[in-house]
């Protein structure tokens, strides 16, 4: 099969399309013929050698996919050959075939073409886990989400509105309209506005219940300022500085929490539990129109280096897809 392999680390040109052996499913796994995969910031870090993937003979990046079940392990009962599925994996999605535990795979919603469904798994699972499962966001509460036009950001806006919550996001001016169209209550220009001041004004001085942050560094202090009493800062990435001087006294009167989280390194049992909750609570919302995959652009698998360059330009709104099967 064809797959994008990392033979060294560095700039996008290190991504090499090669022929590699097909993976075979274990007893409780399914093999999937991948139709589409998608880019994530972690892929860029992995390409630079800063975010190692799972051990495998060939280091194949890629953390999410949509496709069709090709074959079944001996103990698989949930799927049949030909079923349209999507999901997240620790690596290996930049390929024509991958394997995944049967309970980690999700059905493609009937209203979504299989070629578009790769825009769903990573960002909606990440946003749901950060905002709802760990952040405790519910109807009537406020969230602040940074990088509101990113894949996770656009998913977070939709999830917040679907559960009846309020949401403020930061984004560059060129991306404000799209965030508002998706349902954001306030959009903040991070270049010219203090998001802590805007949050204070929007919430009547109370602050937000949860902050979903992918930046870290210089954002951390104002994130804590933006929290209400008992609020939670959920850190799902660090695109800014890795270290920050934190005045602990700010946390005490607010009884605030800082939660660091990542999906990739979790035990399979935790990944399955989150996947099954998303299947029950989120997937029906795609068919009633409450949630939609937000797709910025598409590339061929052979053009994966160009896709990485585009993501590094920070121009995208929503997901960058890579078509493994072309012409659908």
N, C-alpha and C positions, 0 to 999 in steps of 0.2 A: 504494500500500500504506500501511497505518498504521505509524507509528513514533513512538517517544518522542524528541523533539528538544530539545536545549539551546539556547534562544534567548538566555539570559543565565546568569550564574553566581550561586549563592546557596543558599537554603533549598530544601527539596523541591518547593515550589510552582513552581519554574522549569522543572520537567519538563513538557513540553507534548506531548500526543498529536496528531499531525498526519498529513495525507496527503502523502507524498513519492514521488518516482519510484522504481521498482523497479531494483535493481542488476542488471547483466547479467554473466554469467560470462565471464572471459577464456578463452583456449584450454585452459589446464590447470586451470581452476576449475569448481566445481559451484555451481549456485544451489540454495539450500535453503529450503523453506517451514518456517519456525520454528514448532514446537509449543510449546516452553517455553524460557525463558531463566532466568537466576539472577543474584542480586545478589552483588557482591564489594566489599570495602572500597575498592578502586580506583575503583569507580563513584561512591562518596560524595565522594572527593577530586576526581574529574573534574567532578562537579556544582558543586563550589565553585571550579573554575578552577585547581586545584592539581595536576592530573595529565592533561595534554592528550592527547586521543585522536588517531588518525591523521587526516591531512587528508581531508576529504570535504565535499561541498556543504552537507549538513546534518550537524551534529554529533550523532550518535546514539550514546549510550553502550551498554554491554553487551559482555561479554567471553566469554560461553559460551552454548551453545545445544544443543538437541536438536530434530530435525525430520526431514523427508523430502526426498530429492533431487527437485527440480522440473525442472531442465534441466542439460545438460552442455555444457562447452566442447568445441571441435572435437577436441582431442587427449586428452580424458579417456578412460581405459580401465578404471579401478578400480571405477566405480560405474554403476548403472543408475537410471533414473527410478523413484521410489517407494521406494528403499532408505532404511532408517532410519539416520540418522547423528547424531553429536554432535561437539563440538569447541570449541576456543578460537579467538577472533579478537581483533584489536587494538581493535576497536570495531564497533558496528553491530548488536549482537544484540538490542537492544530494538526489534525490528521484525518484520514479518510475513515478510520474506525477506532473506537475506544471501547473499554469495558467499564461498567459501573454496577454497584450493588443494586439489586432490583428495587429496594425500598428508598434508594436515593434518587431514582428517576421519577420525573413528573410527567403526566400526560400533557401533550400540547392542547391548549384550549381549542374547542371546535371552531371558534370564531377567528383563530389566528393561523395564518399560513405557516407551515412547518419551517419555511425559509426565513421567517421573521421571528420565530419563537426563541432563537438564541439570544435575543435582546432582553429576555425576561429573567432567567434564573439567578445569575450572580447579583444583579442590582436589586431585584425585588426581595430576594432572601436576605441580603445584607441590610437593606433599609428596614424591612419588617423586623428583623432580629434586633437591630439597634434601637429603633424607635419604640416598638411595641413590647417585644419580649424583655429586653434589658432596660429600656428607657421608661417603660410603663405608660406610654402615651395612650390616652383614651379620649373619648368625645368631650369637647369643651375645653381641652387643655391646649397649651401652646408648645410648639417645637421651633427651634432654630437650626437650620441645616446650612452648612457651608458648601460651596461649589454646587449651587442649586441647579445649574444647567448640565451637570455631569450625569452619567448614567445612574449613579446612586441618588443624586439630587432629584432628578426628574421622577424616579420611582418614589422617593420619600414624599414629594409634594402630593402625588396621587394617593398614596396610602393614607397620609394625614387627612386629606379631604374625604376619602372614602369612609373613614371611621368617625368623621365629624369633628376633627381637631382643627386648630388654627396653626398656620405655619408661616414663618419668615425665612427667607433664604438670602444668601449673598451670591452675587454674580456680577460679571462685567456688564456695562450698559447695553452692549449689543445683544445680550442674551435675556434682558429683562422681559421683553414682550412674551417670549416663549414660556418663561416661568409663570407669568401671570395667566397665560392661556391654560396652563395645566392646573391652575387653581391656587397658586401662592397668594397669601393675604398681604404680605409685604415683601418687596424685593429691594435689597440694599446694595448700593454700589460700594464694593469693598475698597475701591481706590479713593473715594472722596467722602464717604460717610463713616461714622463710628457705629458699628453694628450694635454695640452695647447701648448707645444712646437711642438708636431707633427702636430697639427691643423695649427699653424702658418706656418710651413714649407709647408704643403700640399696646403694651400690656398694662398701662396705667401704673407703672412703677413696680409691678409685682415680679416681673421676670418670666422666663419660660420654664416649663417643666422638664424639658429635655433638650440638650444640644447634641446634634450629630456632627462630628468634626472629622475631616480628613486632612487638615492642615497642621495642627499642633503649633509648636514653637511660639511665635509672637501672638498667636490667637488665644493662647491658653488663659491668660489673665482676664481678658475681656469675655471669654466664654464663661468663666466663673462669675464675673460681675453680672452676666446676663441671666444666671439661674435664679429661680425663685427659691424660697425656703423648701428644703427637701428635694431640690432638683438634681438631675443627673447629667453629667457630661460623659457621653459615650464616644470614645476615640477609636475610629475604625481605620485610620491611616495617618501617616506623617509625611506630608509633602513639603513642610517647612522645616524649621530647625529641629534637630533631634532632642535637644536639651532646652530647658527653661528654668529660671529661678522662680520657684512657686512660694508665695507667702501663705503658709498654711493657715494663718489666722483668718483668711478670707473664707475658708471652708467651714470653720467651726460654727459661727452664728447662723449660717444657712443650712447647717446639717446636710451639706451637699456631698455627692459621691462622684468620683471619677472612675470610669470603667474602661479598661482597655480590652479590645476584642479583635479577633480575626477568625475567619471561618476555616481557612485552609488547614490549620494545625490541629483542629479539634478531632477527638476520637470519632470513629464512624457512628457510634451510637448517638452522639449529640447531633451529628449531621443528619442522620435519619429522622430524629425527633423533630428538628426544625423543618425538614423537608415535608414531613407528614402534616405538620401544623399549617404550613403555607398551602399545601394541597387543599386542606379543608377550609381555610379562612380566606385565602386570596384568590385562588384560581377561579372560583365562580364569578368574581368581580370583573374578569376579562370578558366573559360572555355577556354580561349585562351592560358593558361599556363604561363601567366605573374606572377601570384600569386599561391602559394601552401601552404596548411597547413603543418607546420613543427611539426612532432610528435616525441617525444623522447621515450615514453614508455606508457604502458597501465596497468591498475590494475582493479581487480574486485571491485564492490561496497563493498563487505565484507572485502576487504583488504585496505580500505580507510586510516587506520592508517599508513600502510606501505607506501602508496603514499605520505602522509604528511612528513614522515621521509625522504623519498627520496628527496622531494623538499627542505627540510631544509638542505640537504647535498650540495646543489648548483651544483650538477653534471649534471643536465639536459641541453640539447640544444633543445629549443622549448618546446612544450606543453606536460604535463603529463595528459593523459586521464584516465577516470574511466568509465568502461563499466557497465551500469546499466542493460542492456540486454546482456547476455553473449552468445557466440557461433555464432555471426553473421559473 
